[in-house]
Amino acid sequence: MTEMLTRIDRTAPVPDLPTITDVLAAQARLDGTVVRTPVGQYADVDRAAGTTVVVKHENQQRTGAFKARGATNLLLSMTPAERATGVVAYSTGNHAQGVAYAARLTGTACTVVMPDHPNPLKLRAVLDLGADVLLHGAGFDEARERATALARESGARLVGAANEPDIIAGVGTLYLELFQQEPGLDVLVVPVGGGSGAAAASLVASAVAPGTEVVAVQSAAAPAAHDSWHAGRLLERPSTTRAEGLAVGCGFATTQAIMREHLADFVLVTDEQIAAAQQLYLTGARTVAEGAGAAALAAVLADPDRFAGRRVGVVCTGGNAGADELRHALAA
């Protein structure tokens, strides 16, 4: 397959990378606006994995996903004058909900561009949060291009999900919580779409838990971030994954820069392995995980020898699964 540099990120300057100081500031800023989500351990999950698995339940976060942390930190970091111009976001769903939530919290006008035929659950949630929604394109990348043009035309602040230091710092608060709740993790496995979660996890781990190995995981049906990390440059790849939160067709400069500095490894799983992990969450942990939210557990189940005898942290990053997705998972 021909390798192509990402059209948008190739020429854009990389913003100043966030630090652990920024994450600590975000934790104070977000106090009272997001949930300190619980961790859990489940006998059925441990048996299936052949090791000890600690689950961080970001599916119980505001909007049902970890994205609320980053978006809220970004909007709270803006001045009232900056928020007065409004914000424009693009997303397959969870980032859209996060930005819409933060916009409602701060009284900011918000428009979200989502691909045609989005997850109805996520679309309804974005509308219920008061955002305007524009449906455009077959997938994430077309929605991104339309949102970029819309922000340029309107003067609103474009809020991406990846090249945003304040978003990464906000997401980092969940990993600060996890290491406070469960010190002594040997390895932490984090799913990747645009990469804000894995960038934040590896950044925080390097500062407060340097003995913890951080492994990123992406669907083999949407491997752009994985391939970019291993190649050392930004690449585009087709995305055909059913896991909406992983359906990103390019690498992003900011998250890739952080992951290259701190990440231990980056692996792929199949969509069927993700569906099997969703089923285990449903039956073994009595919890709902969307595809992206189950990817970390899928990676542990797919390579038991690697994780055997280690205390493994996984993040269930979101629980916004539609009925068709859950039916597919139960049939896996």
C-alpha positions in Angstrom: 0.0 0.0 0.0 1.3 3.4 -0.9 2.4 5.4 2.2 1.3 9.0 2.2 2.1 11.8 4.6 -0.9 13.3 6.3 -2.2 16.3 4.4 -3.2 18.5 7.3 -0.6 17.6 9.9 2.4 17.5 7.7 2.6 21.3 7.3 1.0 22.4 10.5 3.4 23.4 13.3 3.4 21.0 16.3 2.1 22.9 19.4 4.1 23.0 22.6 3.8 19.5 24.1 2.0 19.2 27.4 3.9 18.3 30.6 2.9 16.7 33.8 2.6 20.2 35.3 -0.2 20.8 32.7 -1.9 17.6 33.8 -1.8 18.6 37.4 -3.3 22.0 36.5 -6.0 20.3 34.6 -6.8 18.1 37.5 -7.4 21.2 39.7 -9.4 22.9 36.9 -11.7 19.9 36.3 -12.5 19.4 40.0 -16.3 19.1 40.2 -16.9 19.0 36.5 -15.9 15.4 35.7 -16.3 12.1 37.6 -13.5 10.4 39.5 -14.3 7.1 37.8 -14.0 3.7 39.7 -11.7 0.8 39.0 -12.8 -2.8 39.2 -11.4 -6.3 39.1 -13.4 -9.3 37.9 -12.8 -13.0 38.4 -14.1 -13.9 34.9 -11.9 -11.3 33.2 -8.8 -12.4 35.2 -9.5 -16.1 34.2 -9.9 -15.2 30.5 -6.8 -13.1 30.5 -4.7 -15.5 32.6 -3.5 -12.6 34.8 -4.6 -9.8 37.0 -6.6 -7.1 35.1 -7.6 -3.8 36.7 -10.3 -2.0 34.7 -10.6 1.8 34.8 -14.3 2.6 34.1 -14.3 5.7 32.0 -17.5 4.4 30.5 -19.0 5.9 33.7 -17.6 9.3 32.9 -19.8 12.3 31.9 -21.1 11.6 28.4 -20.2 8.0 28.8 -16.6 8.4 27.7 -13.2 9.8 28.7 -13.4 12.6 26.0 -15.3 14.9 28.4 -12.1 15.4 30.4 -10.0 16.8 27.6 -12.7 18.9 26.0 -13.7 20.5 29.3 -10.2 21.3 30.2 -9.7 23.0 26.8 -12.8 25.1 27.0 -12.2 26.1 30.7 -8.7 27.2 29.6 -10.1 29.6 27.0 -10.8 33.2 27.9 -14.4 34.4 27.8 -13.5 36.4 24.7 -12.2 33.3 23.0 -15.3 31.3 23.9 -17.5 34.1 22.6 -16.6 33.2 19.0 -17.9 29.6 19.5 -16.3 26.3 18.8 -16.4 23.8 16.0 -15.5 20.1 16.5 -15.4 17.0 14.3 -15.9 13.5 15.6 -17.5 10.1 15.1 -19.2 10.5 18.4 -17.4 10.6 21.8 -15.3 13.7 21.1 -18.5 15.4 19.8 -20.2 14.6 23.1 -17.3 15.8 25.1 -17.1 19.2 23.3 -20.9 19.6 23.5 -20.8 18.9 27.2 -18.0 21.4 27.8 -19.7 24.0 25.6 -23.0 23.7 27.6 -21.0 23.9 30.9 -19.3 27.1 29.7 -22.1 28.7 27.8 -20.3 28.4 24.5 -21.9 28.1 21.1 -21.0 24.7 19.6 -21.2 23.1 16.1 -20.2 19.5 15.6 -19.5 17.9 12.2 -20.2 14.2 12.3 -20.0 11.7 9.4 -23.2 10.8 7.6 -25.1 7.9 9.3 -23.5 8.3 12.8 -24.3 6.1 15.8 -27.8 7.2 16.6 -27.1 7.0 20.3 -24.2 9.4 20.0 -26.0 11.8 17.7 -29.0 12.0 20.0 -26.7 12.7 23.0 -24.9 15.5 21.1 -28.2 17.1 20.2 -29.5 16.7 23.8 -26.4 18.6 25.0 -27.5 21.6 22.9 -24.9 21.5 20.1 -25.7 22.1 16.4 -24.9 19.1 14.3 -23.8 19.0 10.6 -23.6 15.6 9.0 -21.0 15.4 6.3 -18.9 12.7 4.6 -18.5 9.0 4.8 -16.1 9.0 7.7 -13.9 10.9 10.2 -11.5 12.4 7.7 -14.3 14.0 5.5 -15.9 15.4 8.7 -12.6 16.8 9.8 -12.1 18.6 6.4 -15.6 20.1 6.6 -15.2 21.3 10.2 -11.9 22.9 9.3 -13.5 24.9 6.5 -16.5 25.8 8.7 -14.3 27.1 11.5 -12.2 29.1 9.0 -15.4 30.6 7.5 -17.1 31.4 10.8 -14.1 32.4 13.0 -15.0 29.8 15.6 -12.3 27.9 17.4 -11.7 24.5 15.8 -11.4 21.8 18.5 -9.7 18.7 17.2 -9.3 15.5 19.2 -5.6 15.0 18.9 -3.4 18.1 18.1 -4.6 19.9 21.3 -2.2 20.1 24.3 -5.1 21.1 26.6 -7.1 18.1 25.6 -4.2 15.8 26.2 -3.6 17.4 29.6 -7.2 16.9 30.5 -7.2 13.3 29.4 -4.1 12.8 31.5 -6.2 13.4 34.7 -7.7 9.9 34.3 -4.3 8.3 34.4 -3.3 10.3 37.4 -6.4 9.0 39.1 -5.7 5.4 38.0 -2.1 5.5 39.4 -3.5 6.9 42.6 -6.2 4.2 42.8 -4.0 1.3 41.7 -0.3 1.9 42.3 2.1 -0.8 41.2 0.7 -1.6 37.8 3.2 -3.5 35.6 1.7 -2.5 32.3 -1.1 -0.2 31.1 -2.9 -0.9 27.8 -4.7 2.1 26.1 -6.8 2.2 22.9 -5.9 4.7 20.2 -7.9 6.6 17.6 -6.3 10.0 17.3 -4.0 9.1 20.2 -4.9 11.6 23.0 -5.4 8.7 25.5 -2.1 6.9 24.8 -0.2 10.1 24.6 -1.6 11.2 28.0 -1.1 7.8 29.5 2.5 7.5 28.5 3.2 11.1 29.5 1.8 10.6 33.0 3.3 7.2 33.5 6.8 8.5 32.7 6.4 11.2 35.4 4.6 9.3 38.2 5.0 5.6 37.4 8.1 5.1 35.4 8.1 1.4 36.1 4.8 0.9 34.3 5.0 -0.1 30.6 2.4 1.7 28.4 1.2 -0.2 25.4 -1.1 1.3 22.8 -3.6 -0.7 20.7 -5.5 0.0 17.6 -7.8 -1.9 15.3 -6.1 -3.6 12.4 -8.9 -2.3 10.2 -7.8 1.3 11.0 -4.0 1.2 11.6 -3.0 4.8 10.8 -1.7 5.7 14.2 0.0 2.3 14.7 1.7 2.5 11.3 2.7 6.2 11.9 4.3 5.3 15.2 6.3 2.4 13.9 7.4 4.3 10.8 8.4 7.4 12.7 6.4 9.7 10.4 2.7 10.6 9.8 0.8 8.2 7.5 -2.7 7.8 6.2 -4.4 4.5 6.1 -8.0 3.4 5.1 -10.3 2.8 8.0 -12.9 0.1 7.8 -13.2 -0.8 11.5 -16.6 -1.2 13.2 -15.1 0.5 16.3 -16.2 4.1 15.8 -13.8 5.6 18.3 -10.8 3.9 16.5 -12.0 4.9 13.0 -9.3 7.5 12.2 -7.4 7.5 8.9 -4.3 9.4 9.8 -1.6 10.0 12.4 -1.5 13.3 14.3 1.7 15.2 15.0 1.2 16.1 18.6 0.1 12.8 19.9 2.6 10.9 17.8 5.4 13.1 19.2 4.5 12.3 22.7 4.0 8.6 22.0 7.3 8.3 20.3 9.0 9.7 23.3 7.3 7.7 26.0 5.3 4.7 24.6 6.7 1.2 25.0 4.9 -0.5 22.2 2.0 -0.3 19.8 0.0 -3.3 18.8 -3.0 -4.2 16.6 -6.1 -6.4 17.3 -8.9 -7.4 14.9 -12.5 -6.2 15.1 -13.6 -9.7 16.0 -11.1 -9.7 18.9 -12.6 -6.4 20.0 -16.1 -7.8 19.8 -15.1 -10.8 21.9 -13.7 -8.4 24.6 -17.0 -6.5 24.5 -18.8 -9.8 25.2 -16.5 -10.5 28.1 -17.2 -7.1 29.6 -20.9 -7.7 29.3 -20.9 -11.2 30.8 -17.9 -11.1 33.0 -17.8 -7.6 34.3 -21.5 -6.6 33.9 -20.4 -3.5 32.0 -21.1 -2.0 28.6 -18.1 -1.2 26.5 -18.2 0.2 23.0 -15.6 -1.1 20.5 -12.9 1.4 21.3 -13.6 0.9 25.0 -12.9 -2.9 24.7 -9.8 -2.6 22.5 -7.4 -2.6 25.5 -8.8 -5.7 27.0 -8.8 -7.3 23.5 -5.1 -6.8 23.3 -4.5 -8.5 26.6 -6.7 -11.4 25.6 -5.0 -11.7 22.3 -1.4 -12.1 23.7 -1.7 -13.9 27.1 2.0 -14.9 27.2 3.1 -11.2 27.1 0.9 -10.3 30.0 1.1 -13.4 32.1 2.1 -12.8 35.7 1.8 -9.1 35.4 -0.6 -6.6 37.0 -2.3 -5.1 33.9 -4.4 -1.9 33.8 -6.9 -1.4 31.0 -9.1 1.6 30.4 -12.7 1.0 29.3 -12.7 4.4 27.6 -16.3 4.5 26.6 -19.7 2.7 26.9 -21.7 4.4 24.1 -22.5 1.2 22.2 -25.6 1.0 20.0 -28.0 -1.9 19.9 -26.6 -3.4 16.7 -23.0 -3.3 18.1 -24.1 -5.0 21.3 -25.9 -7.7 19.4 -22.8 -8.3 17.3 -20.7 -8.5 20.5 -23.0 -11.1 22.1 -22.8 -13.2 18.9 -18.9 -13.0 18.9 
